[in-house]
């Protein structure tokens, strides 16, 4: 019997090693696996490279992970937020490395890793600072930049529903980066609000087939699943 | 009288025809949606994978799982759909967006746009989806004040700030004028804010303005 459900957040994060590249789903706070991020803080892995769209806000979640000194490098498209105090302080002091990637290129690099494509060409960023040092090539008279796949050791994702095969269903705009993060890492760990019986999830509603998922932990927010204002 | 921010958004919205799929950047571009009348069917795409955004939710009807690119709460229009980020940006990069509206620091007469960083050593450079949109949308219109707060032109011969995209801007909507960017020619005045003269606009512009 295939059963990817684990009983605790600690069990879900067991074995995450120092120096790992960790892909984290979510766009702002929506679809961000905040309980798994808290779990990673507890778990204590250090020297991490984290890959996600936003660099966290306030002093919770990803910002706290950085504040605890667990992050060596962040790969993201938009480190600004309403309250980017932690990232900006560390960045100014030279304590964190930033690789800024256009959002679509970030998504495609991760998708490519999951799809077995080592590199691709895109018109995005051609002729700009973010193409500096990268190979470029002309196709049909237009300049394209070569971008490399971006693979994770670990992915942390959030879903609304999951089953024991690891199939994931997303809610609202909470899919965003989660499906590609799940594809792009060796070890994919999901937090889900609801665990459903096998066969209960409509096949067309499954946003991430369980083949991409290794562990699922239920995080039942009860009536309290409305997230606090954080971007 | 120069346009205020709402009038600028309304002026731009006037030019968006029924049927277009439109991506609005964060900040002033987002306001454009408020001025497209609900009787005109326009599909608003948000980079985080929402295709068919509706108006802002009424109080008490917010769904925290529905946000736009600026992380503001939204509703869905009838006919809306969701995709993940890879597919959302495939749509953007693949030329399926009829119009993208972005803010700007500078627009040059060759259509170059600078809107993501103010220097090579910006304290917190943040590009988001702007470079993908600049490279992939069928049309790019910029909405911004005509000058900086201290009166320096933002419409220039060549951008000084780091570029977002090369030769990507088709039109600029400012508080003073609507300007087309015409290949081989530069800025062509399409419209002036009420009571604003061409001489006045030219005096506040760092590039030559052409008339049709």
HADDOCK unambig.tbl for C-alpha pairs under 7 A between the chains (distance, minus, plus):
assign (segid A and resid 28 and name CA) (segid B and resid 71 and name CA) 6.67 0.50 0.50
assign (segid A and resid 30 and name CA) (segid B and resid 65 and name CA) 5.98 0.50 0.50
assign (segid A and resid 77 and name CA) (segid B and resid 126 and name CA) 6.17 0.50 0.50
assign (segid A and resid 77 and name CA) (segid B and resid 127 and name CA) 5.71 0.50 0.50
assign (segid A and resid 77 and name CA) (segid B and resid 128 and name CA) 4.72 0.50 0.50
assign (segid A and resid 78 and name CA) (segid B and resid 126 and name CA) 4.47 0.50 0.50
assign (segid A and resid 78 and name CA) (segid B and resid 127 and name CA) 5.85 0.50 0.50
assign (segid A and resid 78 and name CA) (segid B and resid 128 and name CA) 4.94 0.50 0.50
assign (segid A and resid 79 and name CA) (segid B and resid 124 and name CA) 6.63 0.50 0.50
assign (segid A and resid 79 and name CA) (segid B and resid 126 and name CA) 5.75 0.50 0.50
assign (segid A and resid 80 and name CA) (segid B and resid 124 and name CA) 6.54 0.50 0.50
assign (segid A and resid 80 and name CA) (segid B and resid 126 and name CA) 6.10 0.50 0.50
assign (segid A and resid 88 and name CA) (segid B and resid 124 and name CA) 6.63 0.50 0.50
assign (segid A and resid 92 and name CA) (segid B and resid 123 and name CA) 6.82 0.50 0.50
assign (segid A and resid 102 and name CA) (segid B and resid 127 and name CA) 5.92 0.50 0.50
assign (segid A and resid 102 and name CA) (segid B and resid 128 and name CA) 5.69 0.50 0.50
assign (segid A and resid 102 and name CA) (segid B and resid 129 and name CA) 5.78 0.50 0.50
assign (segid A and resid 102 and name CA) (segid B and resid 131 and name CA) 6.19 0.50 0.50
assign (segid A and resid 102 and name CA) (segid B and resid 132 and name CA) 6.70 0.50 0.50
assign (segid A and resid 103 and name CA) (segid B and resid 128 and name CA) 5.12 0.50 0.50
assign (segid A and resid 103 and name CA) (segid B and resid 129 and name CA) 4.74 0.50 0.50
assign (segid A and resid 104 and name CA) (segid B and resid 86 and name CA) 6.97 0.50 0.50
assign (segid A and resid 104 and name CA) (segid B and resid 89 and name CA) 5.10 0.50 0.50
assign (segid A and resid 104 and name CA) (segid B and resid 129 and name CA) 6.27 0.50 0.50
assign (segid A and resid 104 and name CA) (segid B and resid 132 and name CA) 5.93 0.50 0.50
assign (segid A and resid 107 and name CA) (segid B and resid 85 and name CA) 6.14 0.50 0.50
assign (segid A and resid 107 and name CA) (segid B and resid 86 and name CA) 5.28 0.50 0.50
assign (segid A and resid 108 and name CA) (segid B and resid 86 and name CA) 5.79 0.50 0.50
assign (segid A and resid 111 and name CA) (segid B and resid 86 and name CA) 6.80 0.50 0.50
assign (segid A and resid 123 and name CA) (segid B and resid 135 and name CA) 5.94 0.50 0.50
assign (segid A and resid 124 and name CA) (segid B and resid 131 and name CA) 5.57 0.50 0.50
assign (segid A and resid 124 and name CA) (segid B and resid 132 and name CA) 4.94 0.50 0.50
assign (segid A and resid 124 and name CA) (segid B and resid 135 and name CA) 5.28 0.50 0.50
assign (segid A and resid 125 and name CA) (segid B and resid 131 and name CA) 5.66 0.50 0.50
assign (segid A and resid 125 and name CA) (segid B and resid 164 and name CA) 6.91 0.50 0.50
assign (segid A and resid 125 and name CA) (segid B and resid 165 and name CA) 6.52 0.50 0.50
assign (segid A and resid 127 and name CA) (segid B and resid 166 and name CA) 6.86 0.50 0.50
assign (segid A and resid 128 and name CA) (segid B and resid 162 and name CA) 6.97 0.50 0.50
assign (segid A and resid 128 and name CA) (segid B and resid 163 and name CA) 5.54 0.50 0.50
assign (segid A and resid 128 and name CA) (segid B and resid 164 and name CA) 6.54 0.50 0.50
assign (segid A and resid 128 and name CA) (segid B and resid 165 and name CA) 6.87 0.50 0.50
assign (segid A and resid 129 and name CA) (segid B and resid 162 and name CA) 6.76 0.50 0.50
assign (segid A and resid 171 and name CA) (segid B and resid 65 and name CA) 6.76 0.50 0.50
assign (segid A and resid 172 and name CA) (segid B and resid 65 and name CA) 5.17 0.50 0.50
assign (segid A and resid 172 and name CA) (segid B and resid 66 and name CA) 5.61 0.50 0.50
assign (segid A and resid 173 and name CA) (segid B and resid 48 and name CA) 6.94 0.50 0.50
assign (segid A and resid 173 and name CA) (segid B and resid 49 and name CA) 6.56 0.50 0.50
assign (segid A and resid 173 and name CA) (segid B and resid 50 and name CA) 6.43 0.50 0.50
assign (segid A and resid 173 and name CA) (segid B and resid 65 and name CA) 5.72 0.50 0.50
assign (segid A and resid 173 and name CA) (segid B and resid 66 and name CA) 5.29 0.50 0.50
assign (segid A and resid 173 and name CA) (segid B and resid 67 and name CA) 6.62 0.50 0.50
assign (segid A and resid 173 and name CA) (segid B and resid 82 and name CA) 6.68 0.50 0.50
assign (segid A and resid 174 and name CA) (segid B and resid 65 and name CA) 5.96 0.50 0.50
assign (segid A and resid 175 and name CA) (segid B and resid 84 and name CA) 5.52 0.50 0.50
assign (segid A and resid 176 and name CA) (segid B and resid 48 and name CA) 5.49 0.50 0.50
assign (segid A and resid 176 and name CA) (segid B and resid 49 and name CA) 6.02 0.50 0.50
assign (segid A and resid 176 and name CA) (segid B and resid 84 and name CA) 4.35 0.50 0.50
assign (segid A and resid 176 and name CA) (segid B and resid 85 and name CA) 4.83 0.50 0.50
assign (segid A and resid 177 and name CA) (segid B and resid 84 and name CA) 6.15 0.50 0.50
assign (segid A and resid 177 and name CA) (segid B and resid 85 and name CA) 5.28 0.50 0.50
assign (segid A and resid 179 and name CA) (segid B and resid 84 and name CA) 6.62 0.50 0.50
assign (segid A and resid 226 and name CA) (segid B and resid 64 and name CA) 6.40 0.50 0.50
assign (segid A and resid 231 and name CA) (segid B and resid 71 and name CA) 6.79 0.50 0.50
